[in-house]
Amino acid sequence: MKKGFIPARYTPYVVAFYMAGFMAFLMSAVLVAINTGVGDGYVKRVLFNYSIAMPIAFVCVVLIRPIVTKLTNFTVKN
């Protein structure tokens, strides 16, 4: 069975996409619960906020990745 459909050279962007997606969703869910409570329309409010947060999170992860890589290389002993 063939795995995947995106060429391996795009791996950093795929990782960034998934990381941004999960983090944006979790943060949206928590912040909506804190600010407006978990009641009627909670899921709708979370999804609306997620639709705004996900693209922003993806761009941020892609832009910050080189800095994080350098900091990690500086911090971790080889």
Secondary structure, 3 states (H helix, E strand, C coil): CCCCCCCHHHHHHHHHHHHHHHHHHHHHHHHHHHHHCCCCCHHHHHHHHHHHHHHHHHHHHHHHHHHHHHHHHHHCCC
